[in-house]
Amino acid sequence: MAQKDLYLPFLALSIIACCLMNLQTVLSSSSRMRNSTDDISDDKCPPQPHPLGMCRSRVAAYGYPCEEYHVTTEDGYILSLKRIPYGLSGATEMTRTPVLLFHGLLVDGFCWVLSTPKQSLGFILADGGFDVWIANSRGTESSRRHTTLSPQDPAFWDWTWDQLADYDLPAVLEFVYNRTGGMKVHYVGHSLGTLIILAAFSENRLTDIVRSAALLCPIAYLNSMESRLILLATRIFLAETIHMLGYHEFNPVGPVAKEVLGKVCVDPEVDCYDLFSAVAGPDCCLNTSTTCIFLQHGPQSSSIKNMIHMSQRTKESVPQLLV
């Protein structure tokens, strides 16, 4: 297939991911989810990290090649960057255009290979002739290292999506660009991954190395959000309160998340019996096996400061820096 013939299918394949990524942010509160996953108990499906990383437990298990790189940002965070250089057809002489996939809030790059090869965008693009790179932002399981700090240091969590746009995004994009011989990179972002590329583009940054950008479920604006649970948490300044109490890491299956739910679930307008619907509306496509796979790789941490910044955006009509 000629290189020009791959361009249009790339955009079509990217759109598929909107249907495949419906597990992401809503699963962050999975310790209390019910309804469509009634048969999943804490014993059967504990939310804990898988003992093997994404490459060994998921990508290689389906027969795909997988490489891991480490990229250090200008402010010292050491990020894990995964690569699926080609699909099941094997390596060929054809030139493969690089594509970078950047995940959403409270998840990591595993979300792009969560399902089967015919249903996961990472595999679909690799089989479609692309050189697939999968980012993992600071604070996620495989990107919890720093040149001078540890996750136990409050300073390790002193960041918001501003820093993801300023440091994480350019670090991984420039690494891919340089590693592939200066080829412009296709970009696919989901949720938070769309916000950071929009922030970069708004300042005319990275446009010289990005060939195209596909934005899945973009969140440039959050002031029209309808979820009563999210709006209540924002209205009573929960993230700000938790930060004032000395918490810096937000682990979606940790004690801080339980405290958040304890505060908002007493409101009669919030149905915490079914947190999937409470956050994002009814879901058509969840099943036990897929949910368990997700939970084995764990909902991922973010900073409390980032959650504050995101909550501020539900009150704004224009994206702004943290205030």
Residue, then its C-alpha position, 0 to 999 in steps of 0.5 A: m500500500a502506498q504511503k498516500d493511501l494510508y492517510l485517509p484510512f488513518l483518520a477513519l481508523s482513529i474515529i473507531a476509538c471513540c467507541l472503543m475507549n468508553l471504559q476510560t475515565v468512568l472506570s476510575s471509580s470502579s471500586r463502587m460500580r454496580n449494575s452492568t457489572d453486578d457479577i464482578s466482585d472485589d474478590k473476582c476482579p480486584p483493581q490492582p496493577h498487572p504483574l507484567g507490563m503492557c508489552r509482555s501481558r498484552v501486546a506480545a501475547y497477541g503476537y505483536p512486536c513491542e518495544e519500550y523506551h524511556v524519555t526524560t522531560e525537561d523538568g525531570y520526569i522519566l516517561s515510558l513510551k511503548r512502540i508497536p513497529y509493525g503488525l502481524s504481517g511482519a516487518t516489510e520494506m515499506t515506510r511506516t508513518p509514525v503515529l502517537l497515541f496519547h491517553g485520557l485522564l486517570v488511565d495510561g497507554f494500555c487503554w489503546v490495546l485493551s480489547t482484541p486486535k480487531q477492536s483496539l486502535g493500537f493493533i488496528l493501526a499497526d496492522g494498517g501499516f503504521d509505526v505505532w507509539i503509545a505515550n504514558s504521562r507522568g504519574t501513571e504506573s510505568s512513568r513514576r520516576h524522576t531524576t531527583l524526586s520520588p512519588q512520595d515527595p509532594a513535589f513529584w505531584d506538583w503539576t497539572w495538564d499545563q505541564l503535560a502540554d509543556y513538557d510530557l507532550p513535546a518530549v514524547l513527540e520530539f522523541v518519536y520524530n527524531r527516532t523515525g528519521g524526522m518523519k512528521v507524526h500523526y497524533v491521536g488523543h483521547s480526552l485529556g490527550t486532546l486538551i494538551i495538544l490543543a493547548a500546544f497548538s494554541e501557542n503554535r507549538l509542535t505544528d512543525i512535527v505533527r502531520s495530523a491530529a485526530l481528537l477523540c472525545p475532545i474536552a476543550y470545554l467542560n462548562s456544559m457537562e451534565s453529570r450531577l456527580i462531577l458537578l457536585a464534586t466541583r461545586i463543593f470544591l472537593a479537590e481543593t479541600i483534599h489538597m488542603l488536607g495534605y494529599h497530593e496524589f489522586n489514586p482513583v482506587g485509593p482512600v482519597a477517591k473513597e473520601v470523594l465518593g463518601k462526600v458526593c454520594v449522600d446527595p439524593e440527586v447523585d445515583c452512586y449505585d451505578l457510577f458508570s451512568a452517574v459519570a457518563g450516562p448509560d453504557c452499552c458495551l461493558n462486559t466482565s472480561t473486558t472490565c477485569i482486564f482493565l482493572q488488572h492494569g489498574p486505573q491510574s493516578s493523577s495529581i490532586k492539583n491536576m484534578i483541581h485544574m480540571s474542576q475549574r474548567t467546568k466553571e469556565s467557557v474558555p480553557q485557562l491556566l490554573v488559578 
